[in-house]
């Protein structure tokens, strides 16, 4: 289809108006022009609309868009073109007194990146005290800062620049104790880079996983001579003459030659670390050897000056918990419990603690960090290319391997790192979800007491395995929001089976491994009064060691007591409940033989019977 041009729009579409009433305006069709405009899309719509308007209402002054973005009068009026896209000029701003102030991270921590002192600002007005101290200061330090500012000065209304200036001064004063320690980072930067000593002659029996750095079965003296000529960081691989088939890595560092037995199992390794390429192995080895040689004494004593207590993010979390009323347990003082709300069907826990006060050890595992990382305990750099340190899989705390042994038991699990519910440590689960007990135990007991206490064979009759797996998947995916109602699982035995499955899959059973012998010894006592007293003392010790296990076990035993109260209907006596839950609640760390399990089963059953028959005496906290 052809599109009209500017010339056609100006002249070709002018038609005289007619007064013929039989001529309908809607039947007027535009004329076409064989000439094609290079600007098709925009001008096509504009020209068609303008042409119809001319035919209906007569010719009017028209504008067209020029190539420079301005509106041009098509009727050739003498008005100059107006640039509609030009922003109006801003009014002149009054000149203000300049303040030269550097607020970058490099100036906050100057000693990390340069040995020069921070640049001083010039021509800055005398600062007045800020209206409020920096919001990130602790309460006592905030009061000290305000007292020092107001000691000999009158408090005036401050502006933003004065406030930022005083905040920066505070950061600079405290940078030495807050900053990361750059000593080990600088040493890693100074470590030599790996240089391969290439073999210029063909070698026989060269392994496929080695390259031109393999020199065959040469003597140690010859390898030392080649490495000396190569300089610092040079390396080669040779076959041992004393043990054919084994290979030795030789590298030059600190003006001496070092030899290591080299292994390959799909990856190259000398010790614990495994590498995809030999070049990465040598680079990591040069960094490690150089840093440990230059700063041996500093590395031995670096965990003796930790920054963890004052300056880590976990110190802030602990302060928030204390301000909310939760008291952290200490070894030398008695815990101050807080009120906890529980289900109306259970006894009220007058002396309960929240999950925030539970002690939990960090679950450290070797980790390879990407980029530059500093230890969150000692503040020193974590050197190396892979496996630089350890990281807690529950909360993400990163430390050196030697510093991880001194980190206190204050792990705060992150729900984003906890991928499931079943098979997770109980203390980790309750701290991650912010509850006192296990969410699986609470949800299942609530559903069982709603529609299952009068079901015959409760906990003894198994449910369908596929349905129990589906219930487990819902808990793993939705947590406390899992749907397990009668509409979702009509068979109540599925809920009871899912509860027993959860208890079996706990890494540490409700009665922990270290408390197993205490409860078993209490069950072997012949005198009923002494046996009850021994079980009560063991339960108090469990409260001090594993409070999350204590509260979950108390909630479960109170539920089983209500199940036993309906034994005339559901046929579940205390002995039957002990048979079902004895091996689940009490397990040994080491697997026993079948005969040993049969012998211990009677005492495991007895422990559960004592708890179910005397919950008010056993659980006093």
CORQUI-V59570 format. One line per field, one symbol per residue. ss: DSSP state (a for helix, b for strand, c for the rest). phi: phi as a letter, one per 20 degrees, with the letter a starting at -180 (. if undefined). psi: psi as a letter, one per 20 degrees, with the letter a starting at -180 (. if undefined). Layout:
ss = ???
phi = ???
psi = ???
//
This chain:
ss = cccccaaaaaaaccccccccccccaaaccccccccccccaaaaaaaaaaaaaaaaaacccccbbbcccccbbbccccccccbccccccccccccccccccccccaaaacaaaccccccccccccccccccccccccccaaaaaaaaaaaacccccccccaaaaaaaaaaaaaacaaaaccbcaaaaaaaaccccbbcccccccccccccccccbcccccaaaaaaaaaaacccbbbbbbcccccccbbbbbbbccbbbbbbbbbcccbbccccbbccaaaaaaaaaaaaaaaaacaaaaaaaaacccaaaacaaaaaaaaaaaccccccccccccccbcccccccccccccbccaaaccbcccbbbbccccccbcccccbbcccccccbbbbcccccbbcccaaaacccbcccccccccccccccaaaaaaaacccccaaaaaaaaaaaaacccccccccccccaaaaaaaaaaaaaaaaaccccccccccaaaaaaaaaaaaaccccccbcaaaaaaaaaaaccccaaaaaaaaaaaaaaaaaacaaaaaaaaaaaaaaaaaaacaaaacccaaaaaaaaaaaabcccccccaaaaaaaaaaaaaaaaaaaacaaaaccc
phi = .edfdfffffcfdfcffddfffeeffefdffdcffdefdefffffffffffffffecnfcgcdceefendedffelfefffdefefffffffeffdffcebddfffefdfffdbeffffeeclefffdfffbfgfefffffffffffffefccefdfdeffffffffffffffdffeeffeefffffffeffefceeeeedfdelfffeddffedmedffffffffffffnfnfbbccefffcgndccedbdblmbecccfdcbcocebdcefdcfcffffffffffffffffecfffffdfffcfdffedefffffffffffeoedffcfdcffdfcfcecffedffefcddeffeffbffdebgbdeenecdfeddnefeeodclfadcffednfdbffffffdffecfdfdffeeebdfmdgfffffffemdecfffffffffffffbcfdefmgmeefefffffffffffffedmfefecfffecfefffffffffffffeffdfgefffdffffffffefeffffffffffffffffffecfffffffffffffffffffdffdemdefffffffegfeedcefdfdfffffffeffffffffffffecffefdde
psi = pqqqagghhhhhjopqqqjoiiophiipqqqqpiqpphnggghgggggghghhhhgjrprpqqqprijjqppphjkrjpqqpoiippqpqqpqqpqpqoopokrhhhhmhihiqiqrqpqqqkqqpqqpqhqrpijqrghhghgghhhhjgjqpprpqrghgghghghhghhhjhhhhrqpjghghhhhiqqqpppoppiqqqqkpqhjqbiipjamrrhghhhgghhhhapiqqrpqpphhnqiqqpppqppkkqpppqpprpkhqpqhchppqhqhghggghhggghgghhhlghhhhjhiimqjgghjrhhhhghhhghhiipppqqhiqqqorrppprqhirqpnhmqqrhhipppqqnpqpqoqpapqqpjgijrqorrhqlhbqppihijpprqhhhhiiprmkpnqphhioiagpjqpghgghhhikrhrphggggghghgihkihjppkpihpqrphghhhhgghhghgicijpokrhhgnhohhgghhhghgghhjphorhorhijghghhhhhiphphghghhhhghhhhhhhhgnhhhghghghghhghhhghhkhhgiknrhgghhhgigighoqqhpprrghhghhihhhghhghggghhlhhggni.
//
